[in-house]
Amino acid sequence: MRPDDNGPIAKNPWHAVEIIPPRASCIAAQAVKGIRFLSAQAPSLPLEQCTQPTACRCTYRKHLDRREEARRAEDALGVRRWCPVPMERRQNRGRRNSD
């Protein structure tokens, strides 16, 4: 089963999924635990290397973005830093005759 099988393909190109294995899962599921995949590139469940394919209870957890943390401080805080606008320094006309 693919993450996009249950509905239309996600419009967000960075939509991601994470495989959530249960406690008693195979080594293959434990190896990908905590890794986010783009939805279109996520492996299908049960994993190919799964040693318990008929009893596999792994699931997907959906995420809006493949990144786990904000890249910039302003993304994490949700506010932009205030920057004063410098005063206009141009006082004279330009060099051209038409200015």
Phi and psi restraints in degrees (range 20) as a CNS / XPLOR table:
assign (resid 1 and name C) (resid 2 and name N)
       (resid 2 and name CA) (resid 2 and name C) 1.0 -92.5 20.0 2
assign (resid 2 and name N) (resid 2 and name CA)
       (resid 2 and name C) (resid 3 and name N) 1.0 154.9 20.0 2
assign (resid 2 and name C) (resid 3 and name N)
       (resid 3 and name CA) (resid 3 and name C) 1.0 -63.6 20.0 2
assign (resid 3 and name N) (resid 3 and name CA)
       (resid 3 and name C) (resid 4 and name N) 1.0 -24.8 20.0 2
assign (resid 3 and name C) (resid 4 and name N)
       (resid 4 and name CA) (resid 4 and name C) 1.0 -95.9 20.0 2
assign (resid 4 and name N) (resid 4 and name CA)
       (resid 4 and name C) (resid 5 and name N) 1.0 6.4 20.0 2
assign (resid 4 and name C) (resid 5 and name N)
       (resid 5 and name CA) (resid 5 and name C) 1.0 -69.6 20.0 2
assign (resid 5 and name N) (resid 5 and name CA)
       (resid 5 and name C) (resid 6 and name N) 1.0 -24.3 20.0 2
assign (resid 5 and name C) (resid 6 and name N)
       (resid 6 and name CA) (resid 6 and name C) 1.0 -85.3 20.0 2
assign (resid 6 and name N) (resid 6 and name CA)
       (resid 6 and name C) (resid 7 and name N) 1.0 0.1 20.0 2
assign (resid 6 and name C) (resid 7 and name N)
       (resid 7 and name CA) (resid 7 and name C) 1.0 -175.4 20.0 2
assign (resid 7 and name N) (resid 7 and name CA)
       (resid 7 and name C) (resid 8 and name N) 1.0 -170.2 20.0 2
assign (resid 7 and name C) (resid 8 and name N)
       (resid 8 and name CA) (resid 8 and name C) 1.0 -66.9 20.0 2
assign (resid 8 and name N) (resid 8 and name CA)
       (resid 8 and name C) (resid 9 and name N) 1.0 156.7 20.0 2
assign (resid 8 and name C) (resid 9 and name N)
       (resid 9 and name CA) (resid 9 and name C) 1.0 -63.0 20.0 2
assign (resid 9 and name N) (resid 9 and name CA)
       (resid 9 and name C) (resid 10 and name N) 1.0 138.9 20.0 2
assign (resid 9 and name C) (resid 10 and name N)
       (resid 10 and name CA) (resid 10 and name C) 1.0 -61.5 20.0 2
assign (resid 10 and name N) (resid 10 and name CA)
       (resid 10 and name C) (resid 11 and name N) 1.0 136.6 20.0 2
assign (resid 10 and name C) (resid 11 and name N)
       (resid 11 and name CA) (resid 11 and name C) 1.0 -79.9 20.0 2
assign (resid 11 and name N) (resid 11 and name CA)
       (resid 11 and name C) (resid 12 and name N) 1.0 -22.8 20.0 2
assign (resid 11 and name C) (resid 12 and name N)
       (resid 12 and name CA) (resid 12 and name C) 1.0 -77.3 20.0 2
assign (resid 12 and name N) (resid 12 and name CA)
       (resid 12 and name C) (resid 13 and name N) 1.0 118.8 20.0 2
assign (resid 12 and name C) (resid 13 and name N)
       (resid 13 and name CA) (resid 13 and name C) 1.0 -68.8 20.0 2
assign (resid 13 and name N) (resid 13 and name CA)
       (resid 13 and name C) (resid 14 and name N) 1.0 -14.2 20.0 2
assign (resid 13 and name C) (resid 14 and name N)
       (resid 14 and name CA) (resid 14 and name C) 1.0 -103.6 20.0 2
assign (resid 14 and name N) (resid 14 and name CA)
       (resid 14 and name C) (resid 15 and name N) 1.0 9.4 20.0 2
assign (resid 14 and name C) (resid 15 and name N)
       (resid 15 and name CA) (resid 15 and name C) 1.0 -57.8 20.0 2
assign (resid 15 and name N) (resid 15 and name CA)
       (resid 15 and name C) (resid 16 and name N) 1.0 132.4 20.0 2
assign (resid 15 and name C) (resid 16 and name N)
       (resid 16 and name CA) (resid 16 and name C) 1.0 -131.2 20.0 2
assign (resid 16 and name N) (resid 16 and name CA)
       (resid 16 and name C) (resid 17 and name N) 1.0 162.4 20.0 2
assign (resid 16 and name C) (resid 17 and name N)
       (resid 17 and name CA) (resid 17 and name C) 1.0 -133.3 20.0 2
assign (resid 17 and name N) (resid 17 and name CA)
       (resid 17 and name C) (resid 18 and name N) 1.0 156.3 20.0 2
assign (resid 17 and name C) (resid 18 and name N)
       (resid 18 and name CA) (resid 18 and name C) 1.0 -127.6 20.0 2
assign (resid 18 and name N) (resid 18 and name CA)
       (resid 18 and name C) (resid 19 and name N) 1.0 140.0 20.0 2
assign (resid 18 and name C) (resid 19 and name N)
       (resid 19 and name CA) (resid 19 and name C) 1.0 -86.5 20.0 2
assign (resid 19 and name N) (resid 19 and name CA)
       (resid 19 and name C) (resid 20 and name N) 1.0 126.2 20.0 2
assign (resid 19 and name C) (resid 20 and name N)
       (resid 20 and name CA) (resid 20 and name C) 1.0 -108.9 20.0 2
assign (resid 20 and name N) (resid 20 and name CA)
       (resid 20 and name C) (resid 21 and name N) 1.0 103.9 20.0 2
assign (resid 20 and name C) (resid 21 and name N)
       (resid 21 and name CA) (resid 21 and name C) 1.0 -86.1 20.0 2
assign (resid 21 and name N) (resid 21 and name CA)
       (resid 21 and name C) (resid 22 and name N) 1.0 147.7 20.0 2
assign (resid 21 and name C) (resid 22 and name N)
       (resid 22 and name CA) (resid 22 and name C) 1.0 -72.2 20.0 2
assign (resid 22 and name N) (resid 22 and name CA)
       (resid 22 and name C) (resid 23 and name N) 1.0 173.8 20.0 2
assign (resid 22 and name C) (resid 23 and name N)
       (resid 23 and name CA) (resid 23 and name C) 1.0 -58.6 20.0 2
assign (resid 23 and name N) (resid 23 and name CA)
       (resid 23 and name C) (resid 24 and name N) 1.0 -45.3 20.0 2
assign (resid 23 and name C) (resid 24 and name N)
       (resid 24 and name CA) (resid 24 and name C) 1.0 -95.8 20.0 2
assign (resid 24 and name N) (resid 24 and name CA)
       (resid 24 and name C) (resid 25 and name N) 1.0 72.5 20.0 2
assign (resid 24 and name C) (resid 25 and name N)
       (resid 25 and name CA) (resid 25 and name C) 1.0 -117.1 20.0 2
assign (resid 25 and name N) (resid 25 and name CA)
       (resid 25 and name C) (resid 26 and name N) 1.0 171.5 20.0 2
assign (resid 25 and name C) (resid 26 and name N)
       (resid 26 and name CA) (resid 26 and name C) 1.0 -75.3 20.0 2
assign (resid 26 and name N) (resid 26 and name CA)
       (resid 26 and name C) (resid 27 and name N) 1.0 169.3 20.0 2
assign (resid 26 and name C) (resid 27 and name N)
       (resid 27 and name CA) (resid 27 and name C) 1.0 -65.4 20.0 2
assign (resid 27 and name N) (resid 27 and name CA)
       (resid 27 and name C) (resid 28 and name N) 1.0 -35.8 20.0 2
assign (resid 27 and name C) (resid 28 and name N)
       (resid 28 and name CA) (resid 28 and name C) 1.0 -62.6 20.0 2
assign (resid 28 and name N) (resid 28 and name CA)
       (resid 28 and name C) (resid 29 and name N) 1.0 -41.3 20.0 2
assign (resid 28 and name C) (resid 29 and name N)
       (resid 29 and name CA) (resid 29 and name C) 1.0 -69.0 20.0 2
assign (resid 29 and name N) (resid 29 and name CA)
       (resid 29 and name C) (resid 30 and name N) 1.0 -38.6 20.0 2
assign (resid 29 and name C) (resid 30 and name N)
       (resid 30 and name CA) (resid 30 and name C) 1.0 -66.1 20.0 2
assign (resid 30 and name N) (resid 30 and name CA)
       (resid 30 and name C) (resid 31 and name N) 1.0 -30.5 20.0 2
assign (resid 30 and name C) (resid 31 and name N)
       (resid 31 and name CA) (resid 31 and name C) 1.0 -69.3 20.0 2
assign (resid 31 and name N) (resid 31 and name CA)
       (resid 31 and name C) (resid 32 and name N) 1.0 -29.3 20.0 2
assign (resid 31 and name C) (resid 32 and name N)
       (resid 32 and name CA) (resid 32 and name C) 1.0 -102.0 20.0 2
assign (resid 32 and name N) (resid 32 and name CA)
       (resid 32 and name C) (resid 33 and name N) 1.0 6.5 20.0 2
assign (resid 32 and name C) (resid 33 and name N)
       (resid 33 and name CA) (resid 33 and name C) 1.0 -63.1 20.0 2
assign (resid 33 and name N) (resid 33 and name CA)
       (resid 33 and name C) (resid 34 and name N) 1.0 130.0 20.0 2
assign (resid 33 and name C) (resid 34 and name N)
       (resid 34 and name CA) (resid 34 and name C) 1.0 86.0 20.0 2
assign (resid 34 and name N) (resid 34 and name CA)
       (resid 34 and name C) (resid 35 and name N) 1.0 -2.8 20.0 2
assign (resid 34 and name C) (resid 35 and name N)
       (resid 35 and name CA) (resid 35 and name C) 1.0 -93.7 20.0 2
assign (resid 35 and name N) (resid 35 and name CA)
       (resid 35 and name C) (resid 36 and name N) 1.0 130.4 20.0 2
assign (resid 35 and name C) (resid 36 and name N)
       (resid 36 and name CA) (resid 36 and name C) 1.0 -94.9 20.0 2
assign (resid 36 and name N) (resid 36 and name CA)
       (resid 36 and name C) (resid 37 and name N) 1.0 135.4 20.0 2
assign (resid 36 and name C) (resid 37 and name N)
       (resid 37 and name CA) (resid 37 and name C) 1.0 -116.9 20.0 2
assign (resid 37 and name N) (resid 37 and name CA)
       (resid 37 and name C) (resid 38 and name N) 1.0 144.1 20.0 2
assign (resid 37 and name C) (resid 38 and name N)
       (resid 38 and name CA) (resid 38 and name C) 1.0 -60.4 20.0 2
assign (resid 38 and name N) (resid 38 and name CA)
       (resid 38 and name C) (resid 39 and name N) 1.0 142.3 20.0 2
assign (resid 38 and name C) (resid 39 and name N)
       (resid 39 and name CA) (resid 39 and name C) 1.0 -54.7 20.0 2
assign (resid 39 and name N) (resid 39 and name CA)
       (resid 39 and name C) (resid 40 and name N) 1.0 -40.2 20.0 2
assign (resid 39 and name C) (resid 40 and name N)
       (resid 40 and name CA) (resid 40 and name C) 1.0 -70.4 20.0 2
assign (resid 40 and name N) (resid 40 and name CA)
       (resid 40 and name C) (resid 41 and name N) 1.0 -20.1 20.0 2
assign (resid 40 and name C) (resid 41 and name N)
       (resid 41 and name CA) (resid 41 and name C) 1.0 -108.6 20.0 2
assign (resid 41 and name N) (resid 41 and name CA)
       (resid 41 and name C) (resid 42 and name N) 1.0 3.8 20.0 2
assign (resid 41 and name C) (resid 42 and name N)
       (resid 42 and name CA) (resid 42 and name C) 1.0 -70.0 20.0 2
assign (resid 42 and name N) (resid 42 and name CA)
       (resid 42 and name C) (resid 43 and name N) 1.0 141.1 20.0 2
assign (resid 42 and name C) (resid 43 and name N)
       (resid 43 and name CA) (resid 43 and name C) 1.0 -69.6 20.0 2
assign (resid 43 and name N) (resid 43 and name CA)
       (resid 43 and name C) (resid 44 and name N) 1.0 148.1 20.0 2
assign (resid 43 and name C) (resid 44 and name N)
       (resid 44 and name CA) (resid 44 and name C) 1.0 -79.7 20.0 2
assign (resid 44 and name N) (resid 44 and name CA)
       (resid 44 and name C) (resid 45 and name N) 1.0 156.5 20.0 2
assign (resid 44 and name C) (resid 45 and name N)
       (resid 45 and name CA) (resid 45 and name C) 1.0 -103.8 20.0 2
assign (resid 45 and name N) (resid 45 and name CA)
       (resid 45 and name C) (resid 46 and name N) 1.0 142.3 20.0 2
assign (resid 45 and name C) (resid 46 and name N)
       (resid 46 and name CA) (resid 46 and name C) 1.0 -67.0 20.0 2
assign (resid 46 and name N) (resid 46 and name CA)
       (resid 46 and name C) (resid 47 and name N) 1.0 152.8 20.0 2
assign (resid 46 and name C) (resid 47 and name N)
       (resid 47 and name CA) (resid 47 and name C) 1.0 -61.8 20.0 2
assign (resid 47 and name N) (resid 47 and name CA)
       (resid 47 and name C) (resid 48 and name N) 1.0 153.5 20.0 2
assign (resid 47 and name C) (resid 48 and name N)
       (resid 48 and name CA) (resid 48 and name C) 1.0 -59.5 20.0 2
assign (resid 48 and name N) (resid 48 and name CA)
       (resid 48 and name C) (resid 49 and name N) 1.0 -36.3 20.0 2
assign (resid 48 and name C) (resid 49 and name N)
       (resid 49 and name CA) (resid 49 and name C) 1.0 -89.5 20.0 2
assign (resid 49 and name N) (resid 49 and name CA)
       (resid 49 and name C) (resid 50 and name N) 1.0 6.5 20.0 2
assign (resid 49 and name C) (resid 50 and name N)
       (resid 50 and name CA) (resid 50 and name C) 1.0 -62.0 20.0 2
assign (resid 50 and name N) (resid 50 and name CA)
       (resid 50 and name C) (resid 51 and name N) 1.0 132.5 20.0 2
assign (resid 50 and name C) (resid 51 and name N)
       (resid 51 and name CA) (resid 51 and name C) 1.0 -90.0 20.0 2
assign (resid 51 and name N) (resid 51 and name CA)
       (resid 51 and name C) (resid 52 and name N) 1.0 -6.6 20.0 2
assign (resid 51 and name C) (resid 52 and name N)
       (resid 52 and name CA) (resid 52 and name C) 1.0 -129.7 20.0 2
assign (resid 52 and name N) (resid 52 and name CA)
       (resid 52 and name C) (resid 53 and name N) 1.0 55.4 20.0 2
assign (resid 52 and name C) (resid 53 and name N)
       (resid 53 and name CA) (resid 53 and name C) 1.0 -62.3 20.0 2
assign (resid 53 and name N) (resid 53 and name CA)
       (resid 53 and name C) (resid 54 and name N) 1.0 -31.4 20.0 2
assign (resid 53 and name C) (resid 54 and name N)
       (resid 54 and name CA) (resid 54 and name C) 1.0 -79.1 20.0 2
assign (resid 54 and name N) (resid 54 and name CA)
       (resid 54 and name C) (resid 55 and name N) 1.0 -22.6 20.0 2
assign (resid 54 and name C) (resid 55 and name N)
       (resid 55 and name CA) (resid 55 and name C) 1.0 -111.4 20.0 2
assign (resid 55 and name N) (resid 55 and name CA)
       (resid 55 and name C) (resid 56 and name N) 1.0 16.0 20.0 2
assign (resid 55 and name C) (resid 56 and name N)
       (resid 56 and name CA) (resid 56 and name C) 1.0 -64.5 20.0 2
assign (resid 56 and name N) (resid 56 and name CA)
       (resid 56 and name C) (resid 57 and name N) 1.0 130.9 20.0 2
assign (resid 56 and name C) (resid 57 and name N)
       (resid 57 and name CA) (resid 57 and name C) 1.0 -121.1 20.0 2
assign (resid 57 and name N) (resid 57 and name CA)
       (resid 57 and name C) (resid 58 and name N) 1.0 19.3 20.0 2
assign (resid 57 and name C) (resid 58 and name N)
       (resid 58 and name CA) (resid 58 and name C) 1.0 -67.5 20.0 2
assign (resid 58 and name N) (resid 58 and name CA)
       (resid 58 and name C) (resid 59 and name N) 1.0 149.1 20.0 2
assign (resid 58 and name C) (resid 59 and name N)
       (resid 59 and name CA) (resid 59 and name C) 1.0 -134.8 20.0 2
assign (resid 59 and name N) (resid 59 and name CA)
       (resid 59 and name C) (resid 60 and name N) 1.0 169.5 20.0 2
assign (resid 59 and name C) (resid 60 and name N)
       (resid 60 and name CA) (resid 60 and name C) 1.0 -100.3 20.0 2
assign (resid 60 and name N) (resid 60 and name CA)
       (resid 60 and name C) (resid 61 and name N) 1.0 145.1 20.0 2
assign (resid 60 and name C) (resid 61 and name N)
       (resid 61 and name CA) (resid 61 and name C) 1.0 -116.2 20.0 2
assign (resid 61 and name N) (resid 61 and name CA)
       (resid 61 and name C) (resid 62 and name N) 1.0 125.7 20.0 2
assign (resid 61 and name C) (resid 62 and name N)
       (resid 62 and name CA) (resid 62 and name C) 1.0 -85.3 20.0 2
assign (resid 62 and name N) (resid 62 and name CA)
       (resid 62 and name C) (resid 63 and name N) 1.0 145.3 20.0 2
assign (resid 62 and name C) (resid 63 and name N)
       (resid 63 and name CA) (resid 63 and name C) 1.0 -136.0 20.0 2
assign (resid 63 and name N) (resid 63 and name CA)
       (resid 63 and name C) (resid 64 and name N) 1.0 146.4 20.0 2
assign (resid 63 and name C) (resid 64 and name N)
       (resid 64 and name CA) (resid 64 and name C) 1.0 -71.2 20.0 2
assign (resid 64 and name N) (resid 64 and name CA)
       (resid 64 and name C) (resid 65 and name N) 1.0 -24.6 20.0 2
assign (resid 64 and name C) (resid 65 and name N)
       (resid 65 and name CA) (resid 65 and name C) 1.0 -142.0 20.0 2
assign (resid 65 and name N) (resid 65 and name CA)
       (resid 65 and name C) (resid 66 and name N) 1.0 151.6 20.0 2
assign (resid 65 and name C) (resid 66 and name N)
       (resid 66 and name CA) (resid 66 and name C) 1.0 -75.2 20.0 2
assign (resid 66 and name N) (resid 66 and name CA)
       (resid 66 and name C) (resid 67 and name N) 1.0 -24.6 20.0 2
assign (resid 66 and name C) (resid 67 and name N)
       (resid 67 and name CA) (resid 67 and name C) 1.0 -71.8 20.0 2
assign (resid 67 and name N) (resid 67 and name CA)
       (resid 67 and name C) (resid 68 and name N) 1.0 144.3 20.0 2
assign (resid 67 and name C) (resid 68 and name N)
       (resid 68 and name CA) (resid 68 and name C) 1.0 -87.8 20.0 2
assign (resid 68 and name N) (resid 68 and name CA)
       (resid 68 and name C) (resid 69 and name N) 1.0 -36.2 20.0 2
assign (resid 68 and name C) (resid 69 and name N)
       (resid 69 and name CA) (resid 69 and name C) 1.0 -125.3 20.0 2
assign (resid 69 and name N) (resid 69 and name CA)
       (resid 69 and name C) (resid 70 and name N) 1.0 160.3 20.0 2
assign (resid 69 and name C) (resid 70 and name N)
       (resid 70 and name CA) (resid 70 and name C) 1.0 -67.0 20.0 2
assign (resid 70 and name N) (resid 70 and name CA)
       (resid 70 and name C) (resid 71 and name N) 1.0 143.9 20.0 2
assign (resid 70 and name C) (resid 71 and name N)
       (resid 71 and name CA) (resid 71 and name C) 1.0 -82.7 20.0 2
assign (resid 71 and name N) (resid 71 and name CA)
       (resid 71 and name C) (resid 72 and name N) 1.0 -28.9 20.0 2
assign (resid 71 and name C) (resid 72 and name N)
       (resid 72 and name CA) (resid 72 and name C) 1.0 -121.4 20.0 2
assign (resid 72 and name N) (resid 72 and name CA)
       (resid 72 and name C) (resid 73 and name N) 1.0 153.9 20.0 2
assign (resid 72 and name C) (resid 73 and name N)
       (resid 73 and name CA) (resid 73 and name C) 1.0 -61.2 20.0 2
assign (resid 73 and name N) (resid 73 and name CA)
       (resid 73 and name C) (resid 74 and name N) 1.0 -37.8 20.0 2
assign (resid 73 and name C) (resid 74 and name N)
       (resid 74 and name CA) (resid 74 and name C) 1.0 -69.2 20.0 2
assign (resid 74 and name N) (resid 74 and name CA)
       (resid 74 and name C) (resid 75 and name N) 1.0 -28.2 20.0 2
assign (resid 74 and name C) (resid 75 and name N)
       (resid 75 and name CA) (resid 75 and name C) 1.0 -68.8 20.0 2
assign (resid 75 and name N) (resid 75 and name CA)
       (resid 75 and name C) (resid 76 and name N) 1.0 -38.6 20.0 2
assign (resid 75 and name C) (resid 76 and name N)
       (resid 76 and name CA) (resid 76 and name C) 1.0 -70.8 20.0 2
assign (resid 76 and name N) (resid 76 and name CA)
       (resid 76 and name C) (resid 77 and name N) 1.0 -38.9 20.0 2
assign (resid 76 and name C) (resid 77 and name N)
       (resid 77 and name CA) (resid 77 and name C) 1.0 -83.9 20.0 2
assign (resid 77 and name N) (resid 77 and name CA)
       (resid 77 and name C) (resid 78 and name N) 1.0 -26.3 20.0 2
assign (resid 77 and name C) (resid 78 and name N)
       (resid 78 and name CA) (resid 78 and name C) 1.0 84.3 20.0 2
assign (resid 78 and name N) (resid 78 and name CA)
       (resid 78 and name C) (resid 79 and name N) 1.0 3.4 20.0 2
assign (resid 78 and name C) (resid 79 and name N)
       (resid 79 and name CA) (resid 79 and name C) 1.0 -129.4 20.0 2
assign (resid 79 and name N) (resid 79 and name CA)
       (resid 79 and name C) (resid 80 and name N) 1.0 151.6 20.0 2
assign (resid 79 and name C) (resid 80 and name N)
       (resid 80 and name CA) (resid 80 and name C) 1.0 -89.7 20.0 2
assign (resid 80 and name N) (resid 80 and name CA)
       (resid 80 and name C) (resid 81 and name N) 1.0 149.3 20.0 2
assign (resid 80 and name C) (resid 81 and name N)
       (resid 81 and name CA) (resid 81 and name C) 1.0 -70.8 20.0 2
assign (resid 81 and name N) (resid 81 and name CA)
       (resid 81 and name C) (resid 82 and name N) 1.0 139.8 20.0 2
assign (resid 81 and name C) (resid 82 and name N)
       (resid 82 and name CA) (resid 82 and name C) 1.0 -81.1 20.0 2
assign (resid 82 and name N) (resid 82 and name CA)
       (resid 82 and name C) (resid 83 and name N) 1.0 127.7 20.0 2
assign (resid 82 and name C) (resid 83 and name N)
       (resid 83 and name CA) (resid 83 and name C) 1.0 -123.0 20.0 2
assign (resid 83 and name N) (resid 83 and name CA)
       (resid 83 and name C) (resid 84 and name N) 1.0 123.2 20.0 2
assign (resid 83 and name C) (resid 84 and name N)
       (resid 84 and name CA) (resid 84 and name C) 1.0 -66.7 20.0 2
assign (resid 84 and name N) (resid 84 and name CA)
       (resid 84 and name C) (resid 85 and name N) 1.0 141.0 20.0 2
assign (resid 84 and name C) (resid 85 and name N)
       (resid 85 and name CA) (resid 85 and name C) 1.0 -83.2 20.0 2
assign (resid 85 and name N) (resid 85 and name CA)
       (resid 85 and name C) (resid 86 and name N) 1.0 126.8 20.0 2
assign (resid 85 and name C) (resid 86 and name N)
       (resid 86 and name CA) (resid 86 and name C) 1.0 -66.1 20.0 2
assign (resid 86 and name N) (resid 86 and name CA)
       (resid 86 and name C) (resid 87 and name N) 1.0 151.2 20.0 2
assign (resid 86 and name C) (resid 87 and name N)
       (resid 87 and name CA) (resid 87 and name C) 1.0 -68.8 20.0 2
assign (resid 87 and name N) (resid 87 and name CA)
       (resid 87 and name C) (resid 88 and name N) 1.0 149.9 20.0 2
assign (resid 87 and name C) (resid 88 and name N)
       (resid 88 and name CA) (resid 88 and name C) 1.0 -66.4 20.0 2
assign (resid 88 and name N) (resid 88 and name CA)
       (resid 88 and name C) (resid 89 and name N) 1.0 123.9 20.0 2
assign (resid 88 and name C) (resid 89 and name N)
       (resid 89 and name CA) (resid 89 and name C) 1.0 -100.0 20.0 2
assign (resid 89 and name N) (resid 89 and name CA)
       (resid 89 and name C) (resid 90 and name N) 1.0 -11.1 20.0 2
assign (resid 89 and name C) (resid 90 and name N)
       (resid 90 and name CA) (resid 90 and name C) 1.0 -75.8 20.0 2
assign (resid 90 and name N) (resid 90 and name CA)
       (resid 90 and name C) (resid 91 and name N) 1.0 121.2 20.0 2
assign (resid 90 and name C) (resid 91 and name N)
       (resid 91 and name CA) (resid 91 and name C) 1.0 -118.0 20.0 2
assign (resid 91 and name N) (resid 91 and name CA)
       (resid 91 and name C) (resid 92 and name N) 1.0 -26.9 20.0 2
assign (resid 91 and name C) (resid 92 and name N)
       (resid 92 and name CA) (resid 92 and name C) 1.0 -102.8 20.0 2
assign (resid 92 and name N) (resid 92 and name CA)
       (resid 92 and name C) (resid 93 and name N) 1.0 166.0 20.0 2
assign (resid 92 and name C) (resid 93 and name N)
       (resid 93 and name CA) (resid 93 and name C) 1.0 -68.4 20.0 2
assign (resid 93 and name N) (resid 93 and name CA)
       (resid 93 and name C) (resid 94 and name N) 1.0 168.0 20.0 2
assign (resid 93 and name C) (resid 94 and name N)
       (resid 94 and name CA) (resid 94 and name C) 1.0 -72.3 20.0 2
assign (resid 94 and name N) (resid 94 and name CA)
       (resid 94 and name C) (resid 95 and name N) 1.0 -178.5 20.0 2
assign (resid 94 and name C) (resid 95 and name N)
       (resid 95 and name CA) (resid 95 and name C) 1.0 -79.5 20.0 2
assign (resid 95 and name N) (resid 95 and name CA)
       (resid 95 and name C) (resid 96 and name N) 1.0 -22.0 20.0 2
assign (resid 95 and name C) (resid 96 and name N)
       (resid 96 and name CA) (resid 96 and name C) 1.0 -79.2 20.0 2
assign (resid 96 and name N) (resid 96 and name CA)
       (resid 96 and name C) (resid 97 and name N) 1.0 155.8 20.0 2
assign (resid 96 and name C) (resid 97 and name N)
       (resid 97 and name CA) (resid 97 and name C) 1.0 -67.3 20.0 2
assign (resid 97 and name N) (resid 97 and name CA)
       (resid 97 and name C) (resid 98 and name N) 1.0 -29.2 20.0 2
assign (resid 97 and name C) (resid 98 and name N)
       (resid 98 and name CA) (resid 98 and name C) 1.0 -79.5 20.0 2
assign (resid 98 and name N) (resid 98 and name CA)
       (resid 98 and name C) (resid 99 and name N) 1.0 -10.2 20.0 2
